Amino acid sequence: MIWKSVLAGVFAVCLSGPSWAISADGLNAFRTLSGSEVSFSLGGAYSNATLTITGPDGFYVRNFSKSGNPAVDLIKAKAKADGVYTYEITAASSETVTILNPQNNGRGGADRATMKRGVSATGTFVVKGGLIVDTSNVTE
């Protein structure tokens, strides 16, 4: 019985479109491009994730998630032009680092000497006819 559930999950992932595991600058995430949606499943204890996407004709959208996985639907965000789009995802990891040069931020006794380590990843994808194109097996 459990194998049927596992196989169904694998089948669903295969149908969802191009997906890649990303590990850059300490961010472990699984990117999925499906139809007109760009989404990330963060593979760790991350918070304050922001997904920013820019594209042709000045297109810009940003989605913030305090504790979940950020996603953007390009159709709902009114991306109209075909072309190359760029994404950046940033988040705070659970790792705490010492602030090397603390500044007086006006918080008096509430000043902190540590902060969560920031992590990020960037990449591109292609949109044609309003949908994301799978370019994972394109050769020059």
C-alpha positions as CSV (number, residue, x, y, z in Angstrom):
1,M,0.0,0.0,0.0
2,I,2.7,2.4,0.9
3,W,4.4,1.8,-2.5
4,K,1.3,3.0,-4.3
5,S,1.5,6.3,-2.3
6,V,5.2,6.7,-3.1
7,L,4.7,6.0,-6.8
8,A,1.8,8.4,-7.0
9,G,3.9,11.1,-5.4
10,V,6.8,10.4,-7.8
11,F,4.4,10.4,-10.8
12,A,2.9,13.8,-9.6
13,V,6.4,15.3,-9.4
14,C,7.3,14.1,-12.8
15,L,4.2,15.7,-14.3
16,S,4.6,19.0,-12.6
17,G,7.3,20.3,-14.9
18,P,11.0,21.1,-14.6
19,S,12.3,20.8,-11.0
20,W,15.8,21.2,-9.7
21,A,17.4,20.9,-6.3
22,I,19.3,24.1,-5.5
23,S,22.2,24.4,-3.1
24,A,23.8,27.8,-3.3
25,D,25.2,30.1,-0.6
26,G,23.9,27.7,2.1
27,L,20.3,27.6,0.8
28,N,18.9,24.1,0.2
29,A,15.8,24.4,-1.9
30,F,13.8,22.5,-4.5
31,R,12.7,24.7,-7.4
32,T,9.6,23.8,-9.4
33,L,8.5,25.5,-12.6
34,S,5.0,24.3,-13.6
35,G,2.8,26.0,-16.1
36,S,2.9,29.6,-15.0
37,E,4.0,29.0,-11.4
38,V,7.5,29.3,-9.9
39,S,7.7,27.7,-6.4
40,F,10.4,26.7,-3.9
41,S,10.3,24.0,-1.2
42,L,12.9,25.0,1.3
43,G,14.8,22.0,2.6
44,G,15.7,23.2,6.0
45,A,14.9,25.4,8.9
46,Y,14.5,28.8,7.1
47,S,12.4,31.8,7.8
48,N,11.6,35.1,6.2
49,A,11.9,33.8,2.6
50,T,11.5,36.3,-0.2
51,L,11.1,35.3,-3.9
52,T,11.8,38.1,-6.3
53,I,11.2,37.7,-10.1
54,T,12.1,40.2,-12.8
55,G,11.5,40.0,-16.5
56,P,10.9,41.7,-19.8
57,D,9.1,45.1,-20.1
58,G,10.0,46.0,-16.5
59,F,8.1,43.1,-14.9
60,Y,8.8,42.8,-11.2
61,V,7.1,40.8,-8.5
62,R,8.0,39.9,-4.9
63,N,6.5,37.3,-2.6
64,F,7.4,37.1,1.1
65,S,6.8,34.1,3.3
66,K,7.5,34.3,7.1
67,S,7.7,30.5,7.6
68,G,6.5,28.8,4.4
69,N,7.6,28.1,0.9
70,P,7.4,31.1,-1.5
71,A,5.6,30.9,-4.8
72,V,4.6,33.2,-7.7
73,D,2.0,32.6,-10.4
74,L,3.2,34.6,-13.4
75,I,-0.3,34.9,-14.9
76,K,-1.8,36.3,-11.6
77,A,1.2,38.6,-11.4
78,K,0.4,39.9,-14.9
79,A,3.6,38.8,-16.6
80,K,2.7,39.4,-20.3
81,A,6.0,39.3,-22.2
82,D,7.8,36.2,-23.5
83,G,11.5,36.1,-22.7
84,V,14.0,35.3,-20.0
85,Y,13.0,35.9,-16.4
86,T,15.4,36.0,-13.4
87,Y,14.6,34.9,-9.9
88,E,16.3,35.5,-6.6
89,I,15.3,33.7,-3.4
90,T,16.6,34.9,0.0
91,A,16.0,33.6,3.5
92,A,17.3,33.5,7.0
93,S,18.8,30.2,8.1
94,S,18.5,28.9,11.6
95,E,22.2,29.4,12.1
96,T,23.1,32.4,14.3
97,V,26.2,34.5,13.5
98,T,27.9,37.2,15.5
99,I,27.6,40.8,14.1
100,L,31.2,41.8,13.6
101,N,30.6,45.6,13.5
102,P,27.5,46.3,15.7
103,Q,26.0,49.8,15.1
104,N,24.0,51.9,17.5
105,N,20.5,51.3,16.1
106,G,18.7,53.3,18.7
107,R,17.3,50.3,20.5
108,G,19.3,50.8,23.7
109,G,19.3,47.6,25.7
110,A,17.4,45.7,23.0
111,D,20.5,45.8,20.7
112,R,21.6,42.4,19.6
113,A,25.1,41.0,19.0
114,T,23.9,38.2,16.8
115,M,21.6,37.6,13.8
116,K,20.4,34.8,11.6
117,R,22.7,34.0,8.7
118,G,21.2,35.1,5.4
119,V,21.2,32.7,2.4
120,S,20.3,33.1,-1.2
121,A,20.1,31.6,-4.7
122,T,19.5,33.0,-8.2
123,G,18.6,31.6,-11.6
124,T,16.7,32.1,-14.8
125,F,13.9,30.5,-16.7
126,V,12.2,31.2,-20.1
127,V,8.5,32.1,-20.6
128,K,6.8,31.6,-24.0
129,G,3.1,32.1,-24.6
130,G,2.5,32.9,-20.9
131,L,3.9,29.5,-19.7
132,I,7.3,28.5,-18.5
133,V,9.3,26.5,-21.0
134,D,11.4,23.5,-20.0
135,T,14.9,24.3,-21.2
136,S,16.7,21.6,-19.1
137,N,17.6,19.5,-22.2
138,V,18.4,22.2,-24.7
139,T,21.8,22.1,-26.3
140,E,23.6,24.7,-28.4
